[in-house]
Amino acid sequence: MNATLKELRKQQDKTQLEIAKKARISVRTYQGYERGDYEPKVSVLQRIANALNTTVDELLE
């Protein structure tokens, strides 16, 4: 999932800070998800998907 997060974010020309703010999480937390340090809870995953204008299913592919 971490590669998908980074790829989708870069396709939209967004910063990690922009996505984190939209998902209502800290930028450090979002960076950890992109690096694959840990996995978000389902509720956070939904907010990240919304911030990236995609679905949870696409993030998990």
Secondary structure, DSSP 8 states (H G I E B T S, - for coil): -HHHHHHHHHHTT--HHHHHHHHTS-HHHHHHHHHTSS---HHHHHHHHHHTTS-HHHHH-
